[in-house]
């Protein structure tokens, strides 16, 4: 049903500042700019997925919903959009799984710079059925253009997106049994709790759980949350030097949990998205 993570959406109150920040982080230019239906959008398309920045525009109902979300939760990760090769079949499966999908909608977007158009079909699951995570599913007619690298030591791809849960068994059932993602790892540790990896194309949806203090059912019933993103780099030393020179606040490089990996934290310039960079043990070159 799901062939990959098509894109993630990050809400921001200032589309120009957010676009500039991510252009610095990625060392890539925006691949798509579009305005309509109450929002300004800027897309950065990397090797395996897209990051969509979204800001409210005008007095459209959709703009008011974005403003309300910004007031409630601030800037940051807002939704996941999974890619499928057959939206009609996906819609039927979501319906059978009681994920209460919206009717399939046909959508078109026009790039403000080139005038090119993209079209896709999309549905959305009910947020209360996906444990509080906004999830969309789409079938695209064309591939998006890639974001052009502007300097060396750019970000290459997404490594994983992190979801935190208060109920790991229900989360495992959602991402594994219901959405059909392959569970590649299920590990528990006394210091950082339970960690589950679900393969989604060329990246991972990482679900984390830290045990609550006591047996508070209210904590178990709390909604899941999108927590952050880890991006891949080919040369973490060069990437760190580039970001430091650009004035981005980053940590020192340290050894990752996975053997052979090296990681660092990006502390600003991410629109409130907790962000990690990783050089894989067998990384992909630029």
C-alpha positions as CSV (number, residue, x, y, z in Angstrom):
1,X,0.0,0.0,0.0
2,X,2.7,2.5,1.0
3,X,5.7,2.9,-1.2
4,X,7.5,5.6,0.7
5,X,7.3,8.8,2.7
6,X,6.4,11.4,0.1
7,X,6.9,14.5,2.3
8,X,6.7,16.0,5.7
9,X,5.0,19.4,6.4
10,X,6.6,22.0,8.7
11,X,4.4,24.9,9.7
12,X,6.0,28.4,10.0
13,X,4.8,31.9,10.6
14,X,7.4,33.4,8.2
15,X,7.8,31.6,4.9
16,X,10.7,33.7,3.7
17,X,12.8,33.3,6.8
18,X,12.0,29.6,7.0
19,X,12.9,29.1,3.4
20,X,16.2,30.9,3.9
21,X,17.0,28.8,7.0
22,X,16.4,25.5,5.3
23,X,18.4,26.6,2.2
24,X,21.3,27.2,4.5
25,X,20.8,23.9,6.4
26,X,20.4,21.8,3.2
27,X,22.8,23.7,1.0
28,X,20.1,23.3,-1.6
29,X,17.7,25.7,-3.3
30,X,14.0,25.4,-3.1
31,X,12.6,23.1,-5.8
32,X,9.0,24.5,-5.8
33,X,7.1,27.6,-4.6
34,X,3.4,27.8,-4.6
35,X,0.6,30.0,-3.1
36,X,-3.1,29.1,-2.9
37,X,-5.8,27.7,-0.7
38,X,-4.8,29.9,2.2
39,X,-1.1,29.1,2.4
40,X,2.3,29.8,1.0
41,X,4.4,26.7,0.4
42,X,8.1,26.2,-0.3
43,X,9.3,22.6,-1.1
44,X,12.8,21.2,-0.8
45,X,13.1,17.8,-2.5
46,X,16.1,15.7,-1.5
47,X,17.1,12.3,-2.8
48,X,14.3,10.3,-1.0
49,X,11.6,12.7,0.2
50,X,10.5,16.3,0.4
51,X,10.2,18.9,3.1
52,X,7.3,21.3,2.7
53,X,7.3,24.6,4.5
54,X,3.8,26.0,4.9
55,X,2.7,29.5,6.2
56,X,-0.8,31.0,6.4
57,X,-1.8,33.4,3.7
58,X,-4.9,35.6,3.6
59,X,-8.3,35.1,5.3
60,X,-9.1,31.7,3.8
61,X,-10.5,29.1,6.2
62,X,-7.4,27.0,5.6
63,X,-5.2,30.0,6.6
64,X,-7.1,30.4,9.8
65,X,-6.5,26.7,10.6
66,X,-2.8,27.1,10.1
67,X,-2.7,30.2,12.3
68,X,-4.6,28.3,15.0
69,X,-2.1,25.4,14.8
70,X,0.7,27.9,15.1
71,X,-0.8,29.4,18.2
72,X,-1.5,26.0,19.7
73,X,1.7,24.2,19.0
74,X,4.1,26.7,17.5
75,X,6.3,26.2,14.5
76,X,7.4,22.7,13.8
77,X,6.4,19.3,12.2
78,X,2.7,19.1,11.4
79,X,2.1,16.1,9.3
80,X,3.3,13.0,7.4
81,X,2.3,12.3,3.8
82,X,2.9,8.7,2.6
83,X,3.2,7.8,-1.1
84,X,1.1,5.1,-2.7
85,X,1.0,3.7,-6.2
86,X,-2.8,3.2,-6.2
87,X,-4.8,5.8,-4.2
88,X,-8.2,4.1,-4.8
89,X,-6.9,0.8,-3.4
90,X,-5.3,2.6,-0.5
91,X,-8.5,4.4,0.3
92,X,-10.4,1.1,0.4
93,X,-7.8,-0.4,2.7
94,X,-7.8,2.7,5.0
95,X,-11.6,2.4,5.2
96,X,-11.5,-1.3,6.0
97,X,-8.9,-0.5,8.8
98,X,-11.3,2.1,10.3
99,X,-8.9,4.9,9.7
100,X,-11.8,6.9,8.3
101,X,-10.2,8.4,5.1
102,X,-11.6,11.5,3.5
103,X,-12.9,11.2,-0.1
104,X,-10.0,11.2,-2.6
105,X,-9.3,14.7,-3.9
106,X,-7.5,15.7,-7.1
107,X,-5.0,18.4,-6.5
108,X,-2.8,20.5,-8.8
109,X,0.0,22.9,-8.0
110,X,1.8,25.5,-10.2
111,X,5.4,26.5,-9.5
112,X,5.6,30.3,-9.2
113,X,9.0,30.5,-10.8
114,X,8.9,28.1,-13.7
115,X,5.1,27.9,-14.3
116,X,5.4,24.1,-14.3
117,X,2.5,22.1,-12.8
118,X,2.3,18.9,-10.7
119,X,-0.9,16.9,-10.1
120,X,-1.7,14.2,-7.6
121,X,-4.6,12.4,-5.9
122,X,-4.8,12.6,-2.1
123,X,-6.7,11.4,0.9
124,X,-6.3,12.0,4.6
125,X,-6.9,9.6,7.5
126,X,-8.9,10.9,10.6
127,X,-6.4,12.2,13.1
128,X,-8.2,10.6,16.0
129,X,-7.7,7.2,14.3
130,X,-4.0,7.8,13.7
131,X,-3.3,8.5,17.4
132,X,-3.0,12.3,16.9
133,X,-0.6,12.3,13.9
134,X,-1.9,14.1,10.8
135,X,-1.4,11.6,8.0
136,X,-2.0,12.0,4.3
137,X,-1.7,9.5,1.5
138,X,-1.1,10.5,-2.2
139,X,-0.6,9.1,-5.6
140,X,1.5,11.4,-7.8
141,X,1.4,11.6,-11.6
142,X,4.9,13.0,-12.0
143,X,8.1,13.2,-10.0
144,X,9.0,16.5,-8.3
145,X,12.1,18.3,-9.4
146,X,15.1,17.9,-7.1
147,X,16.5,20.8,-5.1
148,X,19.7,21.9,-6.7
149,X,22.8,21.8,-4.5
150,X,24.1,25.3,-3.9
151,X,27.4,24.5,-2.1
152,X,29.4,21.3,-1.3
153,X,28.6,19.3,1.9
154,X,24.9,19.4,1.3
155,X,22.2,17.3,3.0
156,X,21.6,14.3,0.8
157,X,18.4,12.6,2.1
158,X,16.2,11.9,5.2
159,X,17.4,9.1,7.4
160,X,14.4,9.0,9.8
161,X,11.5,10.9,11.2
162,X,10.7,10.4,14.9
163,X,7.3,9.8,16.4
164,X,6.9,9.6,20.2
165,X,4.1,7.5,21.7
166,X,2.7,6.9,25.1
167,X,1.3,3.5,24.0
168,X,3.9,1.5,22.1
169,X,1.6,-1.5,21.5
170,X,-1.0,0.6,19.8
171,X,1.6,2.5,17.8
172,X,3.2,-0.8,16.6
173,X,-0.2,-2.0,15.5
174,X,-0.8,1.3,13.6
175,X,2.5,1.5,11.7
176,X,3.1,-2.2,11.3
177,X,-0.2,-4.2,11.0
178,X,-2.5,-1.4,9.8
179,X,-0.2,0.8,7.6
180,X,1.8,-2.2,6.5
181,X,5.3,-0.8,7.2
182,X,8.0,-3.4,7.9
183,X,9.2,-3.4,11.5
184,X,13.0,-3.6,11.2
185,X,13.8,-3.1,14.9
186,X,12.1,-3.4,18.2
187,X,14.4,-2.8,21.1
188,X,14.1,-1.7,24.8
189,X,16.7,0.0,26.9
190,X,16.5,1.1,30.6
191,X,17.9,4.5,29.8
192,X,15.9,5.5,26.8
193,X,12.9,3.2,26.8
194,X,11.5,1.4,23.7
195,X,12.6,2.0,20.2
196,X,10.9,0.7,17.0
197,X,12.0,1.2,13.4
198,X,9.5,0.9,10.6
199,X,11.0,0.9,7.1
200,X,9.3,3.3,4.6
201,X,11.0,3.2,1.3
202,X,14.6,4.5,1.7
203,X,14.1,5.8,5.2
204,X,12.7,4.9,8.6
205,X,9.7,6.0,10.8
206,X,11.2,5.8,14.3
207,X,8.7,5.3,17.1
208,X,10.0,6.0,20.6
209,X,8.4,5.4,24.0
210,X,9.7,6.5,27.4
211,X,7.9,4.8,30.2
212,X,5.5,7.0,32.2
213,X,6.1,7.4,35.9
214,X,3.5,5.2,37.6
215,X,0.5,3.7,35.8
216,X,-1.3,6.9,34.8
217,X,-3.9,5.9,32.1
218,X,-4.2,9.5,31.0
219,X,-0.5,9.4,30.0
220,X,-1.1,6.1,28.1
221,X,-4.0,7.7,26.2
222,X,-2.1,10.8,25.3
223,X,-1.8,11.4,21.6
224,X,1.4,10.5,19.7
225,X,3.6,13.4,18.6
226,X,6.0,14.2,15.8
227,X,9.3,14.7,17.5
228,X,12.0,15.4,15.0
229,X,14.0,14.5,11.8
230,X,17.4,13.1,11.1
231,X,19.0,14.0,7.8
232,X,21.9,12.1,6.1
233,X,25.1,13.7,5.1
234,X,28.1,12.2,3.1
235,X,30.8,14.0,5.1
236,X,29.8,15.2,8.5
237,X,33.0,17.1,9.2
238,X,32.6,19.1,6.0
239,X,28.9,19.7,6.7
240,X,29.6,20.9,10.2
241,X,32.3,23.3,9.0
242,X,29.9,24.7,6.4
243,X,27.1,25.2,8.9
244,X,29.4,26.8,11.5
245,X,30.7,29.3,8.9
246,X,27.1,30.1,8.0
247,X,26.3,31.0,11.7
248,X,24.2,27.9,12.5
249,X,24.5,26.6,16.0
250,X,25.5,22.9,15.9
251,X,26.9,20.5,18.5
252,X,30.2,18.7,18.4
253,X,30.3,15.5,16.3
254,X,29.8,12.4,18.4
255,X,29.4,8.6,17.9
256,X,25.9,7.5,17.0
257,X,24.0,4.7,18.6
258,X,24.3,2.6,15.4
259,X,27.8,1.2,15.0
260,X,29.9,3.2,12.5
261,X,27.7,6.3,12.5
262,X,28.6,9.8,13.5
263,X,26.0,12.4,14.4
264,X,25.6,16.0,15.4
265,X,22.6,18.1,16.6
266,X,21.4,21.3,14.8
267,X,20.2,23.7,17.5
268,X,18.7,26.5,15.5
269,X,17.5,27.4,12.0
270,X,15.0,24.5,11.7
271,X,11.6,26.2,12.5
272,X,11.4,24.4,15.8
273,X,12.0,20.9,14.4
274,X,14.5,18.9,16.6
275,X,17.1,18.0,14.0
276,X,20.0,15.6,13.9
277,X,22.5,15.0,11.1
278,X,24.1,11.6,10.6
279,X,26.9,10.2,8.5
280,X,25.9,6.6,7.9
281,X,28.4,3.8,8.4
282,X,28.0,3.1,4.6
283,X,26.8,6.5,3.5
284,X,25.6,7.5,0.1
285,X,27.9,10.0,-1.7
286,X,26.7,13.3,-3.1
